[in-house]
Amino acid sequence: MSAAAYLAEIIRFFTAFLLVCAAIGKLRTLSAFTHNLVESFGVKRQASALLAPAVIAAEALLAGLILAGGGIGRIGMAAALVLFVVLTALVGYRYVVEGSVKCSCFGESERPVSGYDLLRNGLVIAAIGACLALPGGAVFGKKESVLAAALATIATIGAIGFHDLARTLKRSA
């Protein structure tokens, strides 16, 4: 087992966990997410009622594909890369044009998107790209997979709280 293959495994779990948390967060605050699509992105109310569950379902489906591993997992990672790039570009564009956007990335409905959120997404995009560039297909034992999943869980928690962590670090500096 090489370090590169192990890093790819950690990123694979990280991406899947992040997508699961995003889907659960949006599902918990579905009405706020639907409202944010209307208010921040100009989606018609009827369309947002269909789009919101579709985004949640796409995130959950991609997480499942990624966790399946193998060739299907790599397809899921590539699709997650496309999803993150498109959503980050859309949110980033609205952030620059409107100045204030509410996205409900992980269920937050009260806090507008910040530059830290866009930075986090950029780092996630870079991580997924690195994972896809690294050699895949290594076979891991249960112990190695559990360790990779545990490390990915720590990274997921850090990514979800990235805005707050960055602001805290900036204030203390």
TORKOL-4160 file (C-alpha; in steps of 0.2 Angstrom, whole numbers, padded with zeros to 4 digits, m for minus):
173
<pt num="1" X="0000" Y="0000" Z="0000"/>
<pt num="2" X="0007" Y="0017" Z="m0005"/>
<pt num="3" X="0005" Y="0033" Z="0003"/>
<pt num="4" X="m0003" Y="0041" Z="m0012"/>
<pt num="5" X="m0016" Y="0027" Z="m0013"/>
<pt num="6" X="m0019" Y="0029" Z="0005"/>
<pt num="7" X="m0021" Y="0048" Z="0003"/>
<pt num="8" X="m0034" Y="0045" Z="m0011"/>
<pt num="9" X="m0044" Y="0033" Z="0000"/>
<pt num="10" X="m0045" Y="0047" Z="0014"/>
<pt num="11" X="m0050" Y="0059" Z="0001"/>
<pt num="12" X="m0063" Y="0047" Z="m0006"/>
<pt num="13" X="m0071" Y="0045" Z="0011"/>
<pt num="14" X="m0069" Y="0064" Z="0015"/>
<pt num="15" X="m0079" Y="0068" Z="m0001"/>
<pt num="16" X="m0093" Y="0055" Z="0002"/>
<pt num="17" X="m0095" Y="0061" Z="0021"/>
<pt num="18" X="m0095" Y="0079" Z="0015"/>
<pt num="19" X="m0109" Y="0075" Z="0003"/>
<pt num="20" X="m0119" Y="0065" Z="0016"/>
<pt num="21" X="m0117" Y="0080" Z="0028"/>
<pt num="22" X="m0123" Y="0092" Z="0015"/>
<pt num="23" X="m0138" Y="0082" Z="0010"/>
<pt num="24" X="m0143" Y="0079" Z="0028"/>
<pt num="25" X="m0141" Y="0098" Z="0032"/>
<pt num="26" X="m0151" Y="0103" Z="0017"/>
<pt num="27" X="m0164" Y="0090" Z="0021"/>
<pt num="28" X="m0166" Y="0096" Z="0039"/>
<pt num="29" X="m0169" Y="0114" Z="0033"/>
<pt num="30" X="m0178" Y="0110" Z="0017"/>
<pt num="31" X="m0190" Y="0124" Z="0017"/>
<pt num="32" X="m0175" Y="0137" Z="0021"/>
<pt num="33" X="m0165" Y="0129" Z="0007"/>
<pt num="34" X="m0180" Y="0130" Z="m0005"/>
<pt num="35" X="m0182" Y="0149" Z="0001"/>
<pt num="36" X="m0164" Y="0153" Z="m0002"/>
<pt num="37" X="m0164" Y="0146" Z="m0020"/>
<pt num="38" X="m0178" Y="0158" Z="m0023"/>
<pt num="39" X="m0171" Y="0173" Z="m0014"/>
<pt num="40" X="m0152" Y="0171" Z="m0017"/>
<pt num="41" X="m0153" Y="0163" Z="m0034"/>
<pt num="42" X="m0169" Y="0170" Z="m0042"/>
<pt num="43" X="m0176" Y="0152" Z="m0045"/>
<pt num="44" X="m0195" Y="0152" Z="m0047"/>
<pt num="45" X="m0204" Y="0146" Z="m0032"/>
<pt num="46" X="m0211" Y="0131" Z="m0041"/>
<pt num="47" X="m0195" Y="0126" Z="m0049"/>
<pt num="48" X="m0186" Y="0128" Z="m0032"/>
<pt num="49" X="m0198" Y="0115" Z="m0024"/>
<pt num="50" X="m0192" Y="0103" Z="m0037"/>
<pt num="51" X="m0174" Y="0108" Z="m0038"/>
<pt num="52" X="m0170" Y="0108" Z="m0019"/>
<pt num="53" X="m0175" Y="0089" Z="m0017"/>
<pt num="54" X="m0165" Y="0085" Z="m0033"/>
<pt num="55" X="m0149" Y="0093" Z="m0027"/>
<pt num="56" X="m0151" Y="0083" Z="m0010"/>
<pt num="57" X="m0154" Y="0067" Z="m0020"/>
<pt num="58" X="m0139" Y="0071" Z="m0031"/>
<pt num="59" X="m0128" Y="0073" Z="m0016"/>
<pt num="60" X="m0134" Y="0057" Z="m0008"/>
<pt num="61" X="m0132" Y="0047" Z="m0024"/>
<pt num="62" X="m0115" Y="0053" Z="m0027"/>
<pt num="63" X="m0110" Y="0049" Z="m0009"/>
<pt num="64" X="m0117" Y="0032" Z="m0012"/>
<pt num="65" X="m0107" Y="0029" Z="m0028"/>
<pt num="66" X="m0091" Y="0036" Z="m0020"/>
<pt num="67" X="m0093" Y="0024" Z="m0005"/>
<pt num="68" X="m0096" Y="0009" Z="m0017"/>
<pt num="69" X="m0078" Y="0011" Z="m0022"/>
<pt num="70" X="m0069" Y="0004" Z="m0037"/>
<pt num="71" X="m0073" Y="0010" Z="m0054"/>
<pt num="72" X="m0090" Y="0016" Z="m0049"/>
<pt num="73" X="m0082" Y="0026" Z="m0035"/>
<pt num="74" X="m0071" Y="0035" Z="m0047"/>
<pt num="75" X="m0086" Y="0039" Z="m0058"/>
<pt num="76" X="m0094" Y="0046" Z="m0042"/>
<pt num="77" X="m0078" Y="0056" Z="m0038"/>
<pt num="78" X="m0078" Y="0064" Z="m0055"/>
<pt num="79" X="m0096" Y="0068" Z="m0054"/>
<pt num="80" X="m0094" Y="0076" Z="m0037"/>
<pt num="81" X="m0080" Y="0086" Z="m0044"/>
<pt num="82" X="m0091" Y="0093" Z="m0058"/>
<pt num="83" X="m0105" Y="0096" Z="m0045"/>
<pt num="84" X="m0093" Y="0106" Z="m0033"/>
<pt num="85" X="m0086" Y="0116" Z="m0048"/>
<pt num="86" X="m0103" Y="0120" Z="m0055"/>
<pt num="87" X="m0111" Y="0125" Z="m0038"/>
<pt num="88" X="m0095" Y="0134" Z="m0032"/>
<pt num="89" X="m0095" Y="0144" Z="m0048"/>
<pt num="90" X="m0113" Y="0148" Z="m0047"/>
<pt num="91" X="m0112" Y="0153" Z="m0028"/>
<pt num="92" X="m0096" Y="0163" Z="m0032"/>
<pt num="93" X="m0104" Y="0172" Z="m0046"/>
<pt num="94" X="m0119" Y="0177" Z="m0036"/>
<pt num="95" X="m0108" Y="0182" Z="m0021"/>
<pt num="96" X="m0098" Y="0194" Z="m0032"/>
<pt num="97" X="m0113" Y="0201" Z="m0041"/>
<pt num="98" X="m0125" Y="0202" Z="m0026"/>
<pt num="99" X="m0113" Y="0203" Z="m0012"/>
<pt num="100" X="m0124" Y="0193" Z="0000"/>
<pt num="101" X="m0129" Y="0175" Z="m0004"/>
<pt num="102" X="m0137" Y="0162" Z="0007"/>
<pt num="103" X="m0133" Y="0145" Z="0001"/>
<pt num="104" X="m0138" Y="0132" Z="0015"/>
<pt num="105" X="m0122" Y="0122" Z="0011"/>
<pt num="106" X="m0124" Y="0111" Z="0027"/>
<pt num="107" X="m0141" Y="0117" Z="0033"/>
<pt num="108" X="m0136" Y="0134" Z="0039"/>
<pt num="109" X="m0149" Y="0146" Z="0034"/>
<pt num="110" X="m0145" Y="0162" Z="0044"/>
<pt num="111" X="m0127" Y="0165" Z="0039"/>
<pt num="112" X="m0123" Y="0171" Z="0022"/>
<pt num="113" X="m0110" Y="0164" Z="0011"/>
<pt num="114" X="m0092" Y="0171" Z="0015"/>
<pt num="115" X="m0076" Y="0170" Z="0006"/>
<pt num="116" X="m0071" Y="0157" Z="0018"/>
<pt num="117" X="m0085" Y="0146" Z="0011"/>
<pt num="118" X="m0078" Y="0148" Z="m0007"/>
<pt num="119" X="m0060" Y="0145" Z="m0001"/>
<pt num="120" X="m0066" Y="0129" Z="0007"/>
<pt num="121" X="m0075" Y="0123" Z="m0009"/>
<pt num="122" X="m0059" Y="0127" Z="m0019"/>
<pt num="123" X="m0049" Y="0116" Z="m0007"/>
<pt num="124" X="m0062" Y="0103" Z="m0008"/>
<pt num="125" X="m0061" Y="0104" Z="m0027"/>
<pt num="126" X="m0042" Y="0103" Z="m0027"/>
<pt num="127" X="m0043" Y="0088" Z="m0015"/>
<pt num="128" X="m0055" Y="0079" Z="m0027"/>
<pt num="129" X="m0044" Y="0083" Z="m0042"/>
<pt num="130" X="m0029" Y="0076" Z="m0033"/>
<pt num="131" X="m0038" Y="0060" Z="m0028"/>
<pt num="132" X="m0043" Y="0058" Z="m0046"/>
<pt num="133" X="m0025" Y="0061" Z="m0052"/>
<pt num="134" X="m0018" Y="0048" Z="m0039"/>
<pt num="135" X="m0017" Y="0030" Z="m0043"/>
<pt num="136" X="m0033" Y="0021" Z="m0037"/>
<pt num="137" X="m0038" Y="0003" Z="m0036"/>
<pt num="138" X="m0028" Y="m0001" Z="m0021"/>
<pt num="139" X="m0036" Y="m0015" Z="m0010"/>
<pt num="140" X="m0037" Y="m0010" Z="0009"/>
<pt num="141" X="m0040" Y="m0021" Z="0024"/>
<pt num="142" X="m0053" Y="m0017" Z="0037"/>
<pt num="143" X="m0041" Y="m0008" Z="0048"/>
<pt num="144" X="m0034" Y="0003" Z="0035"/>
<pt num="145" X="m0051" Y="0008" Z="0029"/>
<pt num="146" X="m0057" Y="0012" Z="0046"/>
<pt num="147" X="m0042" Y="0023" Z="0049"/>
<pt num="148" X="m0044" Y="0031" Z="0032"/>
<pt num="149" X="m0063" Y="0034" Z="0037"/>
<pt num="150" X="m0058" Y="0041" Z="0054"/>
<pt num="151" X="m0046" Y="0053" Z="0046"/>
<pt num="152" X="m0059" Y="0058" Z="0033"/>
<pt num="153" X="m0071" Y="0061" Z="0047"/>
<pt num="154" X="m0059" Y="0074" Z="0056"/>
<pt num="155" X="m0057" Y="0082" Z="0039"/>
<pt num="156" X="m0075" Y="0083" Z="0036"/>
<pt num="157" X="m0079" Y="0091" Z="0053"/>
<pt num="158" X="m0065" Y="0104" Z="0049"/>
<pt num="159" X="m0072" Y="0107" Z="0032"/>
<pt num="160" X="m0090" Y="0110" Z="0038"/>
<pt num="161" X="m0084" Y="0122" Z="0052"/>
<pt num="162" X="m0071" Y="0130" Z="0040"/>
<pt num="163" X="m0079" Y="0147" Z="0041"/>
<pt num="164" X="m0080" Y="0148" Z="0060"/>
<pt num="165" X="m0062" Y="0140" Z="0062"/>
<pt num="166" X="m0055" Y="0153" Z="0049"/>
<pt num="167" X="m0064" Y="0168" Z="0058"/>
<pt num="168" X="m0058" Y="0162" Z="0075"/>
<pt num="169" X="m0040" Y="0160" Z="0069"/>
<pt num="170" X="m0040" Y="0177" Z="0061"/>
<pt num="171" X="m0047" Y="0185" Z="0077"/>
<pt num="172" X="m0034" Y="0177" Z="0088"/>
<pt num="173" X="m0019" Y="0182" Z="0076"/>
